[in-house]
Amino acid sequence: MLQQGILNPAILSLVARIRHTNTLVIADWAFPYWPQLETVDITLTKGIPTVVQVLEFLLPNFKIGELFMAEEFKTSNQSDVKNSFNRVFEGLKVTYEPHIEFKLRVPSAIGLIRTGDPTPYGNIIIESA
């Protein structure tokens, strides 16, 4: 029985199927439903868990080539929120693009993890290396 790291079987199954250049979306509580994407909703309540918390648990076992975020994130959030994301992004390539372009990437993802995060434009797409 697993006793540390990610314990959620649906997330483990989803992440295990991601291969080179595949993408995974980690989204906020209000992110729209995409019928064609496997969605693992781990929202407990508004704010729990956060996108950053989920990414922190994925990092030890996930080789990231690039992260994508909406450029609106930078103008819609205070510096403390931006710093919490940037701390986890350290050493990773992050591409900011218009929100409309970000959303165009979503349908090609392997899956989506929905969190309780209320951060405006705090959604990320992870591309595996």
PyRosetta script that sets phi, psi and omega in degrees:
from pyrosetta import init, pose_from_sequence

init()
pose = pose_from_sequence("MLQQGILNPAILSLVARIRHTNTLVIADWAFPYWPQLETVDITLTKGIPTVVQVLEFLLPNFKIGELFMAEEFKTSNQSDVKNSFNRVFEGLKVTYEPHIEFKLRVPSAIGLIRTGDPTPYGNIIIESA")
pose.set_psi(1, 131.3)
pose.set_omega(1, 176.6)
pose.set_phi(2, -64.2)
pose.set_psi(2, 139.9)
pose.set_omega(2, -179.5)
pose.set_phi(3, -129.0)
pose.set_psi(3, -0.2)
pose.set_omega(3, 178.2)
pose.set_phi(4, -152.3)
pose.set_psi(4, 168.5)
pose.set_omega(4, -176.3)
pose.set_phi(5, 73.5)
pose.set_psi(5, -152.1)
pose.set_omega(5, 179.4)
pose.set_phi(6, -75.1)
pose.set_psi(6, 125.1)
pose.set_omega(6, -179.0)
pose.set_phi(7, -107.7)
pose.set_psi(7, -14.9)
pose.set_omega(7, -178.1)
pose.set_phi(8, -69.2)
pose.set_psi(8, 116.1)
pose.set_omega(8, -175.5)
pose.set_phi(9, -64.4)
pose.set_psi(9, -32.7)
pose.set_omega(9, 179.8)
pose.set_phi(10, -68.4)
pose.set_psi(10, -39.7)
pose.set_omega(10, 177.6)
pose.set_phi(11, -68.3)
pose.set_psi(11, -42.9)
pose.set_omega(11, 178.5)
pose.set_phi(12, -59.3)
pose.set_psi(12, -43.2)
pose.set_omega(12, 179.2)
pose.set_phi(13, -63.7)
pose.set_psi(13, -44.9)
pose.set_omega(13, -179.8)
pose.set_phi(14, -62.4)
pose.set_psi(14, -50.2)
pose.set_omega(14, -177.6)
pose.set_phi(15, -64.6)
pose.set_psi(15, -34.1)
pose.set_omega(15, -179.7)
pose.set_phi(16, -65.5)
pose.set_psi(16, -20.0)
pose.set_omega(16, -179.3)
pose.set_phi(17, -93.7)
pose.set_psi(17, -0.6)
pose.set_omega(17, -179.8)
pose.set_phi(18, -84.7)
pose.set_psi(18, 130.2)
pose.set_omega(18, -179.1)
pose.set_phi(19, -120.9)
pose.set_psi(19, -174.4)
pose.set_omega(19, -177.8)
pose.set_phi(20, -50.1)
pose.set_psi(20, 126.1)
pose.set_omega(20, 178.2)
pose.set_phi(21, 69.2)
pose.set_psi(21, 2.1)
pose.set_omega(21, 172.6)
pose.set_phi(22, -70.6)
pose.set_psi(22, 158.9)
pose.set_omega(22, -179.6)
pose.set_phi(23, -122.5)
pose.set_psi(23, 156.1)
pose.set_omega(23, 178.1)
pose.set_phi(24, -134.9)
pose.set_psi(24, 134.6)
pose.set_omega(24, 178.1)
pose.set_phi(25, -99.1)
pose.set_psi(25, 132.8)
pose.set_omega(25, 169.4)
pose.set_phi(26, -116.4)
pose.set_psi(26, 117.1)
pose.set_omega(26, -167.7)
pose.set_phi(27, -125.0)
pose.set_psi(27, 166.3)
pose.set_omega(27, 178.6)
pose.set_phi(28, -79.6)
pose.set_psi(28, 176.3)
pose.set_omega(28, -175.3)
pose.set_phi(29, -64.4)
pose.set_psi(29, -25.2)
pose.set_omega(29, -175.5)
pose.set_phi(30, -101.4)
pose.set_psi(30, 4.5)
pose.set_omega(30, -177.3)
pose.set_phi(31, -61.0)
pose.set_psi(31, 136.2)
pose.set_omega(31, -176.4)
pose.set_phi(32, -62.6)
pose.set_psi(32, 154.1)
pose.set_omega(32, 175.9)
pose.set_phi(33, -77.6)
pose.set_psi(33, 133.7)
pose.set_omega(33, 177.5)
pose.set_phi(34, -116.6)
pose.set_psi(34, 105.1)
pose.set_omega(34, -174.3)
pose.set_phi(35, -56.7)
pose.set_psi(35, -29.3)
pose.set_omega(35, -176.6)
pose.set_phi(36, -83.0)
pose.set_psi(36, -5.6)
pose.set_omega(36, -178.0)
pose.set_phi(37, -107.8)
pose.set_psi(37, 135.6)
pose.set_omega(37, 170.6)
pose.set_phi(38, -65.2)
pose.set_psi(38, 125.1)
pose.set_omega(38, -178.5)
pose.set_phi(39, -118.6)
pose.set_psi(39, 127.3)
pose.set_omega(39, 173.7)
pose.set_phi(40, -108.8)
pose.set_psi(40, 109.5)
pose.set_omega(40, -177.8)
pose.set_phi(41, -96.4)
pose.set_psi(41, 112.7)
pose.set_omega(41, -179.9)
pose.set_phi(42, -111.7)
pose.set_psi(42, 19.6)
pose.set_omega(42, 178.1)
pose.set_phi(43, -62.4)
pose.set_psi(43, 121.4)
pose.set_omega(43, 174.6)
pose.set_phi(44, -95.4)
pose.set_psi(44, -48.8)
pose.set_omega(44, 175.8)
pose.set_phi(45, -161.6)
pose.set_psi(45, 170.9)
pose.set_omega(45, 179.7)
pose.set_phi(46, -58.1)
pose.set_psi(46, 118.7)
pose.set_omega(46, 179.2)
pose.set_phi(47, 100.3)
pose.set_psi(47, -9.3)
pose.set_omega(47, -178.0)
pose.set_phi(48, -133.6)
pose.set_psi(48, 122.5)
pose.set_omega(48, -13.7)
pose.set_phi(49, -80.2)
pose.set_psi(49, 175.6)
pose.set_omega(49, 178.7)
pose.set_phi(50, -100.9)
pose.set_psi(50, 164.9)
pose.set_omega(50, 175.4)
pose.set_phi(51, -59.0)
pose.set_psi(51, -44.5)
pose.set_omega(51, -178.7)
pose.set_phi(52, -61.6)
pose.set_psi(52, -42.2)
pose.set_omega(52, 179.3)
pose.set_phi(53, -62.1)
pose.set_psi(53, -42.4)
pose.set_omega(53, 179.6)
pose.set_phi(54, -65.3)
pose.set_psi(54, -44.5)
pose.set_omega(54, 178.8)
pose.set_phi(55, -60.7)
pose.set_psi(55, -40.9)
pose.set_omega(55, 179.0)
pose.set_phi(56, -59.7)
pose.set_psi(56, -36.1)
pose.set_omega(56, 178.7)
pose.set_phi(57, -75.3)
pose.set_psi(57, -28.0)
pose.set_omega(57, 179.3)
pose.set_phi(58, -78.1)
pose.set_psi(58, -33.6)
pose.set_omega(58, -172.3)
pose.set_phi(59, -52.6)
pose.set_psi(59, -42.2)
pose.set_omega(59, -177.8)
pose.set_phi(60, -62.0)
pose.set_psi(60, -22.3)
pose.set_omega(60, -175.2)
pose.set_phi(61, -124.0)
pose.set_psi(61, 14.4)
pose.set_omega(61, -174.3)
pose.set_phi(62, -132.3)
pose.set_psi(62, 117.6)
pose.set_omega(62, 179.3)
pose.set_phi(63, -85.9)
pose.set_psi(63, 108.2)
pose.set_omega(63, -176.0)
pose.set_phi(64, -92.7)
pose.set_psi(64, 129.3)
pose.set_omega(64, 174.6)
pose.set_phi(65, -90.2)
pose.set_psi(65, -39.9)
pose.set_omega(65, -177.3)
pose.set_phi(66, -161.1)
pose.set_psi(66, 148.6)
pose.set_omega(66, 173.4)
pose.set_phi(67, -113.2)
pose.set_psi(67, 144.9)
pose.set_omega(67, 176.3)
pose.set_phi(68, -121.9)
pose.set_psi(68, 138.4)
pose.set_omega(68, 176.2)
pose.set_phi(69, -142.5)
pose.set_psi(69, 158.8)
pose.set_omega(69, 174.8)
pose.set_phi(70, -73.0)
pose.set_psi(70, 135.5)
pose.set_omega(70, 179.9)
pose.set_phi(71, -65.2)
pose.set_psi(71, -20.9)
pose.set_omega(71, 177.7)
pose.set_phi(72, -63.8)
pose.set_psi(72, -19.9)
pose.set_omega(72, 176.4)
pose.set_phi(73, -55.1)
pose.set_psi(73, -41.7)
pose.set_omega(73, -174.6)
pose.set_phi(74, -67.4)
pose.set_psi(74, -30.4)
pose.set_omega(74, -178.3)
pose.set_phi(75, -99.7)
pose.set_psi(75, -7.3)
pose.set_omega(75, -176.3)
pose.set_phi(76, -104.5)
pose.set_psi(76, 1.3)
pose.set_omega(76, -175.6)
pose.set_phi(77, -133.0)
pose.set_psi(77, 151.6)
pose.set_omega(77, 177.1)
pose.set_phi(78, -73.3)
pose.set_psi(78, 163.9)
pose.set_omega(78, -176.4)
pose.set_phi(79, -62.0)
pose.set_psi(79, -33.0)
pose.set_omega(79, 180.0)
pose.set_phi(80, -64.7)
pose.set_psi(80, -38.0)
pose.set_omega(80, 177.5)
pose.set_phi(81, -68.4)
pose.set_psi(81, -46.6)
pose.set_omega(81, 179.2)
pose.set_phi(82, -60.7)
pose.set_psi(82, -39.0)
pose.set_omega(82, 179.0)
pose.set_phi(83, -65.0)
pose.set_psi(83, -37.7)
pose.set_omega(83, 179.7)
pose.set_phi(84, -65.0)
pose.set_psi(84, -38.1)
pose.set_omega(84, 175.9)
pose.set_phi(85, -69.7)
pose.set_psi(85, -47.3)
pose.set_omega(85, -177.3)
pose.set_phi(86, -61.3)
pose.set_psi(86, -32.5)
pose.set_omega(86, 178.2)
pose.set_phi(87, -60.8)
pose.set_psi(87, -42.4)
pose.set_omega(87, -179.2)
pose.set_phi(88, -76.6)
pose.set_psi(88, -28.6)
pose.set_omega(88, -179.2)
pose.set_phi(89, -78.7)
pose.set_psi(89, -6.7)
pose.set_omega(89, -174.2)
pose.set_phi(90, -52.2)
pose.set_psi(90, 127.4)
pose.set_omega(90, 179.2)
pose.set_phi(91, 84.1)
pose.set_psi(91, -1.5)
pose.set_omega(91, -179.4)
pose.set_phi(92, -106.6)
pose.set_psi(92, 148.6)
pose.set_omega(92, 175.6)
pose.set_phi(93, -79.0)
pose.set_psi(93, 123.2)
pose.set_omega(93, 179.5)
pose.set_phi(94, -119.5)
pose.set_psi(94, 126.1)
pose.set_omega(94, 176.7)
pose.set_phi(95, -110.4)
pose.set_psi(95, 123.4)
pose.set_omega(95, 175.7)
pose.set_phi(96, -100.0)
pose.set_psi(96, 133.2)
pose.set_omega(96, -178.7)
pose.set_phi(97, -141.6)
pose.set_psi(97, 162.1)
pose.set_omega(97, 177.8)
pose.set_phi(98, -55.1)
pose.set_psi(98, 143.4)
pose.set_omega(98, -177.0)
pose.set_phi(99, -52.2)
pose.set_psi(99, -38.9)
pose.set_omega(99, -179.2)
pose.set_phi(100, -63.4)
pose.set_psi(100, -37.3)
pose.set_omega(100, 177.4)
pose.set_phi(101, -72.6)
pose.set_psi(101, -38.1)
pose.set_omega(101, 176.3)
pose.set_phi(102, -56.4)
pose.set_psi(102, -47.7)
pose.set_omega(102, -177.8)
pose.set_phi(103, -63.7)
pose.set_psi(103, -27.8)
pose.set_omega(103, 178.3)
pose.set_phi(104, -67.4)
pose.set_psi(104, -23.8)
pose.set_omega(104, 178.9)
pose.set_phi(105, -77.0)
pose.set_psi(105, -24.5)
pose.set_omega(105, -171.5)
pose.set_phi(106, -57.0)
pose.set_psi(106, -48.4)
pose.set_omega(106, -174.8)
pose.set_phi(107, -60.3)
pose.set_psi(107, -20.9)
pose.set_omega(107, -179.1)
pose.set_phi(108, -90.6)
pose.set_psi(108, 1.8)
pose.set_omega(108, 179.5)
pose.set_phi(109, -72.2)
pose.set_psi(109, 155.4)
pose.set_omega(109, 175.7)
pose.set_phi(110, -70.6)
pose.set_psi(110, -34.8)
pose.set_omega(110, -179.8)
pose.set_phi(111, -172.2)
pose.set_psi(111, -178.9)
pose.set_omega(111, -175.1)
pose.set_phi(112, -138.8)
pose.set_psi(112, 133.9)
pose.set_omega(112, 173.0)
pose.set_phi(113, -109.6)
pose.set_psi(113, 117.5)
pose.set_omega(113, 179.3)
pose.set_phi(114, -96.2)
pose.set_psi(114, 128.7)
pose.set_omega(114, -178.3)
pose.set_phi(115, -108.7)
pose.set_psi(115, -175.4)
pose.set_omega(115, 175.5)
pose.set_phi(116, -96.1)
pose.set_psi(116, 12.0)
pose.set_omega(116, -174.1)
pose.set_phi(117, -66.1)
pose.set_psi(117, 128.6)
pose.set_omega(117, 177.2)
pose.set_phi(118, -97.8)
pose.set_psi(118, 7.5)
pose.set_omega(118, -175.6)
pose.set_phi(119, -63.5)
pose.set_psi(119, 122.8)
pose.set_omega(119, 177.8)
pose.set_phi(120, -59.1)
pose.set_psi(120, 127.5)
pose.set_omega(120, 179.8)
pose.set_phi(121, 57.5)
pose.set_psi(121, 28.8)
pose.set_omega(121, -177.4)
pose.set_phi(122, -87.9)
pose.set_psi(122, 13.7)
pose.set_omega(122, 179.0)
pose.set_phi(123, -76.8)
pose.set_psi(123, 146.9)
pose.set_omega(123, 176.4)
pose.set_phi(124, -132.1)
pose.set_psi(124, 151.8)
pose.set_omega(124, 171.0)
pose.set_phi(125, -118.1)
pose.set_psi(125, 127.1)
pose.set_omega(125, 179.7)
pose.set_phi(126, -103.5)
pose.set_psi(126, 127.4)
pose.set_omega(126, 174.0)
pose.set_phi(127, -105.3)
pose.set_psi(127, 127.2)
pose.set_omega(127, -180.0)
pose.set_phi(128, -74.1)
pose.set_psi(128, 150.0)
pose.set_omega(128, -178.5)
pose.set_phi(129, -82.1)
pose.dump_pdb("model.pdb")
